[in-house]
Amino acid sequence: MDSRLASIIIITRNRLGYTRLCLQSILKKTIYRPYEIIVVDNNSTDGTVEYLTDLKNRGIIEKLILLDKNYGAGYATNEGIKHAKGFYLIRSDNDMVYNRGWLTALIDGLKRIPKSLLQVAVFGELMEDGQRAGFLPENIINGVILNLVNIGGCNMAFTRETYEDLGPFDNVMFTEDGLYCFKAKQKGYIIGQIDNATGTHIDHPTCSLSKRYTEYAEYRLEVLENLKRAGLEFLCEEDQKFYEEYKRKKKN
């Protein structure tokens, strides 16, 4: 059995009820040892900070990082990894609930395919054919659903060597995970899901955007256009710059 430390990095921003469920599932359903829990909070205002502080004081959370404003998931992930001690790095949203043995199966997958980004088979996210990703048996090889173009940042596992090779996550609204997968694909990494490791993404607001695509820029543009139609502001100037420049290129 692999005895290297796994660092589970949970990103929180309000939604205290979901955070409770996420942490309870990790504590009750994780068989793999050793692991540590690191939580990075993006300036929650609903009692989440007090709840997490209590868990930290009781030794349930190894590291709690409280940010002074909502910097976004990409920034928070990088901050968590800075404090992580593990060889295996698992990034998780706070609305993920994991099933028994999830981490063991993920790490087994990383051992078989070290140059990869992997996630549990997620119930609640749809692929382009309308099927849940965990039920595509024709794509499963040795327990890993291979050749996905993108996996969501709701949960993503990789080794420290992979992170050092690919570098930090970009801090862009909704697409920091897709950009990371795109960068990994360009460097020859496998993007996949572990069929026998499962979990549920409770509150997935972008199911309609979770699809396969052949050109990442088109996908990112679609995300930003959906935000614009919904009357939501882009997270950062980089998103605004990309949106304007790529729209201009498409016209020419």
C-alpha positions as CSV (number, residue, x, y, z in Angstrom):
1,M,0.0,0.0,0.0
2,D,1.2,3.5,-0.9
3,S,2.1,5.4,2.4
4,R,2.7,8.8,0.8
5,L,0.7,11.6,2.3
6,A,-2.4,12.8,0.4
7,S,-3.4,16.5,0.8
8,I,-7.1,17.2,0.4
9,I,-7.6,20.9,-0.4
10,I,-11.2,22.1,0.0
11,I,-12.2,25.5,-1.3
12,T,-15.1,27.2,0.6
13,R,-17.2,30.2,0.0
14,N,-20.4,30.2,2.1
15,R,-22.8,27.3,1.7
16,L,-22.1,26.1,5.3
17,G,-24.5,23.1,5.0
18,Y,-22.6,21.8,1.9
19,T,-19.3,22.2,3.7
20,R,-20.5,20.1,6.6
21,L,-21.7,17.3,4.3
22,C,-18.4,17.4,2.3
23,L,-16.2,17.1,5.4
24,Q,-18.4,14.5,7.0
25,S,-18.2,12.3,3.8
26,I,-14.4,12.7,3.8
27,L,-14.0,11.8,7.4
28,K,-16.4,8.8,7.2
29,K,-15.7,7.4,3.7
30,T,-11.9,7.8,3.3
31,I,-10.0,4.6,3.8
32,Y,-6.6,5.7,2.5
33,R,-4.0,6.8,5.0
34,P,-2.3,9.1,5.6
35,Y,-4.1,12.2,4.5
36,E,-4.4,15.8,5.7
37,I,-7.3,18.2,5.2
38,I,-6.6,21.8,4.2
39,V,-9.4,24.3,3.8
40,V,-9.1,27.6,2.0
41,D,-12.0,30.0,2.7
42,N,-12.8,32.8,0.2
43,N,-14.1,35.2,2.8
44,S,-17.4,33.4,3.8
45,T,-20.0,35.4,5.8
46,D,-22.5,32.7,6.8
47,G,-20.9,31.1,9.8
48,T,-18.5,28.9,7.7
49,V,-15.4,30.6,9.2
50,E,-16.6,29.9,12.8
51,Y,-17.4,26.3,11.9
52,L,-14.0,25.7,10.3
53,T,-12.1,27.4,13.1
54,D,-13.7,25.1,15.6
55,L,-12.7,22.1,13.5
56,K,-9.1,23.4,13.2
57,N,-9.0,23.9,17.0
58,R,-10.1,20.3,17.5
59,G,-7.4,19.0,15.1
60,I,-9.8,17.8,12.4
61,I,-8.5,20.2,9.9
62,E,-4.7,20.4,9.6
63,K,-4.5,23.8,8.0
64,L,-7.1,26.6,7.7
65,I,-6.4,29.5,5.4
66,L,-8.8,32.5,5.7
67,L,-8.6,34.9,2.8
68,D,-9.6,38.5,3.2
69,K,-11.8,38.5,0.1
70,N,-13.1,36.2,-2.6
71,Y,-10.1,35.7,-4.8
72,G,-11.6,32.8,-6.8
73,A,-11.1,29.1,-6.9
74,G,-7.8,29.2,-8.8
75,Y,-6.1,31.5,-6.4
76,A,-7.4,29.6,-3.4
77,T,-6.3,26.2,-4.9
78,N,-2.7,27.6,-5.3
79,E,-2.7,28.9,-1.7
80,G,-3.8,25.5,-0.4
81,I,-1.1,23.7,-2.3
82,K,1.5,26.1,-0.9
83,H,0.7,24.8,2.5
84,A,0.2,21.2,1.5
85,K,2.7,18.6,2.6
86,G,1.4,15.7,0.5
87,F,2.7,14.0,-2.6
88,Y,-0.8,13.4,-3.8
89,L,-2.9,16.6,-4.2
90,I,-6.7,16.6,-4.3
91,R,-8.6,19.8,-4.9
92,S,-12.3,19.7,-4.0
93,D,-15.2,22.1,-4.0
94,N,-17.2,22.2,-0.8
95,D,-20.3,20.9,-2.4
96,M,-18.8,17.5,-3.2
97,V,-19.9,14.4,-1.2
98,Y,-17.7,11.3,-1.5
99,N,-18.5,7.6,-1.4
100,R,-16.5,5.0,0.4
101,G,-13.0,4.3,-0.9
102,W,-13.0,7.3,-3.2
103,L,-9.4,8.4,-2.3
104,T,-7.9,5.0,-2.4
105,A,-9.3,4.5,-6.0
106,L,-8.0,7.9,-7.1
107,I,-4.5,7.3,-5.8
108,D,-4.5,3.8,-7.4
109,G,-5.3,5.6,-10.7
110,L,-2.5,8.1,-10.2
111,K,-0.1,5.3,-9.5
112,R,-1.1,3.5,-12.8
113,I,-1.1,6.8,-14.8
114,P,1.3,9.2,-13.1
115,K,1.1,11.8,-15.9
116,S,-2.6,12.5,-15.5
117,L,-5.4,14.7,-14.0
118,L,-8.0,12.4,-12.5
119,Q,-11.3,12.8,-10.7
120,V,-14.0,10.6,-9.2
121,A,-17.0,9.7,-11.4
122,V,-19.3,12.6,-10.6
123,F,-23.1,12.2,-10.3
124,G,-24.7,15.5,-11.2
125,E,-22.6,16.5,-14.1
126,L,-23.6,15.7,-17.7
127,M,-21.4,15.0,-20.7
128,E,-22.5,16.2,-24.1
129,D,-24.5,13.0,-24.9
130,G,-26.6,13.5,-21.7
131,Q,-25.1,10.5,-19.9
132,R,-23.4,10.7,-16.5
133,A,-19.7,10.4,-17.0
134,G,-19.5,7.3,-14.7
135,F,-21.7,5.3,-17.1
136,L,-19.7,5.4,-20.3
137,P,-18.4,1.8,-20.2
138,E,-17.0,1.9,-23.8
139,N,-14.5,4.5,-22.6
140,I,-13.3,2.6,-19.5
141,I,-9.9,1.0,-19.6
142,N,-8.5,-0.6,-16.5
143,G,-11.0,1.3,-14.3
144,V,-10.2,4.7,-15.8
145,I,-12.4,6.6,-18.1
146,L,-9.8,8.0,-20.5
147,N,-9.5,10.7,-23.1
148,L,-11.8,13.3,-21.6
149,V,-11.1,16.8,-22.7
150,N,-12.0,18.4,-19.4
151,I,-12.8,17.4,-15.8
152,G,-14.4,19.9,-13.5
153,G,-12.6,21.5,-10.6
154,C,-15.2,20.2,-8.2
155,N,-12.7,17.5,-7.6
156,M,-9.3,16.9,-9.3
157,A,-6.4,14.8,-8.3
158,F,-2.8,14.9,-9.4
159,T,0.7,14.4,-8.0
160,R,3.0,17.2,-6.8
161,E,5.3,16.4,-9.7
162,T,2.4,17.2,-12.1
163,Y,1.7,20.5,-10.3
164,E,5.4,21.5,-10.5
165,D,5.4,20.6,-14.2
166,L,2.1,22.4,-15.1
167,G,2.5,25.3,-12.7
168,P,-0.3,27.1,-10.8
169,F,-4.0,27.4,-11.7
170,D,-5.1,30.5,-13.5
171,N,-7.6,32.6,-11.6
172,V,-10.6,33.0,-14.0
173,M,-14.3,32.6,-13.4
174,F,-15.6,29.0,-13.9
175,T,-12.8,28.1,-16.3
176,E,-9.6,27.7,-14.2
177,D,-10.2,23.9,-14.2
178,G,-10.7,23.8,-17.9
179,L,-7.7,25.9,-18.6
180,Y,-5.6,23.6,-16.4
181,C,-6.9,20.5,-18.3
182,F,-6.1,22.3,-21.6
183,K,-2.6,23.1,-20.5
184,A,-2.2,19.4,-19.4
185,K,-3.5,18.1,-22.7
186,Q,-0.9,20.2,-24.6
187,K,1.9,18.6,-22.5
188,G,0.6,15.1,-23.2
189,Y,-1.2,14.4,-19.9
190,I,-4.2,12.0,-19.6
191,I,-7.5,13.5,-18.4
192,G,-9.8,10.9,-16.9
193,Q,-12.2,9.7,-14.3
194,I,-12.0,6.8,-11.9
195,D,-15.0,4.6,-12.6
196,N,-14.9,2.8,-9.2
197,A,-14.5,6.1,-7.2
198,T,-17.7,8.0,-7.0
199,G,-19.1,11.2,-5.5
200,T,-22.0,13.6,-5.9
201,H,-21.6,17.3,-6.9
202,I,-24.6,18.6,-5.0
203,D,-24.9,22.1,-6.3
204,H,-23.5,22.2,-9.9
205,P,-24.6,25.5,-11.5
206,T,-22.9,24.9,-14.8
207,C,-24.1,21.4,-15.9
208,S,-25.1,22.7,-19.3
209,L,-21.5,23.9,-19.8
210,S,-19.9,20.7,-18.7
211,K,-19.3,19.1,-22.2
212,R,-16.6,17.8,-24.5
213,Y,-15.2,20.4,-26.9
214,T,-12.5,20.4,-29.6
215,E,-11.3,24.0,-29.2
216,Y,-10.9,25.3,-25.6
217,A,-11.2,28.9,-26.6
218,E,-14.7,28.3,-27.9
219,Y,-15.7,26.7,-24.7
220,R,-14.3,29.5,-22.6
221,L,-16.1,32.0,-24.8
222,E,-19.3,30.1,-24.3
223,V,-18.9,30.3,-20.5
224,L,-18.2,34.0,-20.5
225,E,-21.2,34.7,-22.8
226,N,-23.5,32.7,-20.5
227,L,-22.2,34.9,-17.6
228,K,-22.8,38.0,-19.6
229,R,-26.4,36.9,-20.6
230,A,-27.1,36.2,-16.9
231,G,-26.0,39.7,-16.0
232,L,-23.0,38.5,-14.0
233,E,-19.7,40.3,-13.9
234,F,-16.4,38.6,-15.0
235,L,-14.2,37.7,-12.1
236,C,-11.1,39.5,-13.4
237,E,-9.7,41.8,-16.1
238,E,-8.0,38.8,-17.8
239,D,-11.5,37.3,-18.6
240,Q,-12.7,40.6,-20.0
241,K,-9.6,41.0,-22.1
242,F,-9.9,37.4,-23.5
243,Y,-13.6,38.0,-24.2
244,E,-13.1,41.2,-26.2
245,E,-10.1,39.9,-28.1
246,Y,-11.5,36.6,-29.1
247,K,-14.8,38.1,-30.2
248,R,-12.8,40.5,-32.3
249,K,-10.9,37.6,-33.9
250,K,-14.1,35.7,-34.7
251,K,-15.4,38.7,-36.6
252,N,-12.3,39.0,-38.8
